[in-house]
Amino acid sequence: MKSGNLRGSLVLYFLLALLILGAAFGLRVMYVRYFSDAGTDLESGAHEQRGVIIDPGHGGKDGGAVSVTGTAEKELNLSVSETLEAIMTALGYRVIMTRTTDTELSSERGGSRKMQDLLGRLEISERNPGIPFVSIHMNRFGNEKYSGLQVYYSGNCAESKTVADGVQSAVKKLIQPENTRETKRATSAILLLDRIKSPGILIECGFISNRTEADLLERQDYRRKLCLAVASALADSGI
């Protein structure tokens, strides 16, 4: 087995063990203890703290798609993002959230309400160059048979595809072994990924038009598993 694949598998198994053993506080304690035993000083400031921007899609008047359960996409996006934030914080990351409440963003660049919201998110990335940007969304389609997480990546930064491939692979290994979807390079239709300069991905966490997947995404235990898979890929990406 290649060393990179071995390291990725170890991260996956380690995070899965943390899922079984405890919540966010427990994650932090065990993570510090684990890496302190391995000779890594997390608390002294001797290392450079890694960061990540987590972007819960939609918000405010823009509810996004509506699940077959009746839940607005914006609510699910925020719930997933908050769970991912807790895990990444527990792993020692500096986490920047584009929103923490049910609100839209604004921008001095002007434009429509929707454009200002998107530009406001882009500006957060521009103020934090080089930090990976992870946008959280849900998918919906007219035919309810479709399911499965899929990751889109920005073509402006080579590392974006690496991160996207890692997330897609981790999710398949941990919770969706039947998922045959591949990562896709974002087109200009996804404004954030089209304009962002830092590593950027957009995760369609599942199809809320599919009853089974929509029900799963309503459950915190499933969202935690999903976020652990994403976190393992981000931690293993090296960016």
N, C-alpha and C positions, 0 to 999 in steps of 0.2 A: 504493500500500500504506500502511495506517495505521502511524504511528510505533511503536505498541505491538507490532503484528505484525512489523514490520521488526526491532525490537530482539529479539523472541523468536526470530526466525529466525537472527539473528546469533549469539545465545547457543547455539542448537542446533548450528549449523555449527562454532562455535568448539570446543564440547565434543566433537563428533564428530572434529574434527581431533586433539584431545588423545588420544582413544581410539586413534587410529591411531599416534600418535607415541610414546606411552609410558605408564608405570605411575605410581603415586602420586607418587613423588619428582619425576619429570619433569613431572607435572601442576602441582605447586606452583611449580617453577622457571619454567615457561613462563607460568603465570598471573601471577606477580609481574612478570616481564619485560614481558608484554603490557600490563598495566594501568599499569605504571610509565611505559612509553613513551607511554601515553595521558594521562599527567599525574595519575594517581591514586596517592597515597602509601599503600601497604598496610601498611608496617612501622612508621610513625612513631607510630601510635596516634591520629592526627588524626581518623580516621573511627570511627564506632560499629560495633563488630563485631556482625554478625548471628549469630543462633543458630538451632539446630534440634534438636528432640528426636526421636531415632529409636528406635522401639519394636519389637524383634523379638518377634513374637507367640509365645505359649505358652512352654514351657521346663520343665525338671525332669520331674516325673511327668506333666505335661500335654504330651503329644507332639503334640497337634493331629491333623490328618488324616494319612493315610499315602499316599504316592505309589504309583503303579503300579510304580515302580522299587524300592519297599521302603523308601525314605527317609522318615523322619518329617518332618512339616511344620516342627517347631521347628528342625530343623537347616538347612533351606533358608531359613527366615526369618532366622536368625542370619547365614548366609553372605551373603545379599542385604544385610542391614543393615550388616555389616562393610564391604562394598564401597562402599555409599552413604556410610558414615562417612568412609572414606578420601578419596573424591572431594570431599565437602563440606568436609572439613578442608583439603584442597589448595586449595579455592576461598576459604579464609580464614574459614570459619564456625567458631563455637564449637559443637561437637557434644556432646550429652548422650545417652548410650545408657541405656535402661532396664535392659538386661542385656547382659553381655558374655560370659557363660558359660551352660552348660546348667543354669539354675536358675529357680525361681519366686520371685516377690516376696511380701512380706508387708505387712500393715497393722495398726496398733494399733486400727483401727475394728472388727476382728473379722469374723466371718462364716465361711463355708466356705473351704476352701483356695483354690478357684477365685475366690471373691469377694475374698479378701485379695490374691490376685495382681493382679486387675484394679484394686482400690483402690490398691494400691501403685504401679501405673503412673500412675493418675490423680493421686496425691499428688506425683509427680515433676513433672507439669505444673503443679500448683497452686503448687509451690515456685519455678516459673520462669514466671510469668505473661507472656502475650503472645508467648511463643516457639512457633512452629509445631510441632505434634505429628504425626509421621508414623509410623503403625503398619503394619508389614509382615506380610502373611499370604499364604497360598496358598488357592486355591479347590478344591473337589472336588464332583463331582456323580455320580449313579448312571449317567447316560448319558455315555459317553466322548467323544461328538462335540463337546461344548461346549469352547470355548477362548477365550482372550483376557483381557488385563488389564482390571480394572475398579476404579474409585475411588469410595469412599463418603466423604461429608463430614458434619461436624457442622452442625446447624441453629442452633446457639447463637451463631455468629459469622459475619458476612457474608463475611469473607475466606476462610473454609473452602471455599466453593464455587469461588471464584476459583482457589485453589490446586489443587483437585481437577480442575477443567476444564483447567487448564494442564498437569497431569501426564498426563491422559488424551489430550490433544491431542498432546503431545510424543512419547508412546509410539507413537501412530498414525503420526506423521511419520517417526520414526526407525526403528522396527523392526516395527510391526504395521499396515501400511497397510490390511489387510483387516479390521481390528477395527472393528466397528460399535457397540460398547457405549457407553453414555452414563453419566455420573456419576450417582450416586443419593444422595439425602439419607438419612442413617442413621436408622433407627427406634430405639425403646428397646431393641430386641434387641441392639444394639451398645452396651453400657454405657458404654464409654470415650467414644465420640462423643456419646452422649446427655447426659453430665454435664460434659464438658470445656467450659471457658469460652474458652480460647485457640483460634486457628485449628487445626483438627484434621481429619486425613484418615486413612482406612484403605485401603491398597492391596492388593487381591487380585491378586498378581503373575501369576497364571495358574492353569489347571486342572491339578492334578497327577493327575487322573483321566483326562486325555488323554495318550496315550503320547508323541505328538510334542512337546507342550508340556512334559511332565514331563522328557523327555530334555534339552530345551533348558535348563531351569532347573537341571539338574545341571552344566551347563557354565559355567565361570567367565567365558569370553569373552562369553557371552550375558548373564550377570548383570551384567557390566560395561557392556554396551550399554544394558541396561534401567536401570541406576542413573544412567548419564549422561543419559538422557532425563528421569528424575525430577529429577536435580540441575539440569538446565537450566531446568525449570519452576519449581523452588523459587527459583533465583537470579533468575529473571525476574519472580517474583510481587511483589517489592517489599516483602515483609513480613519 
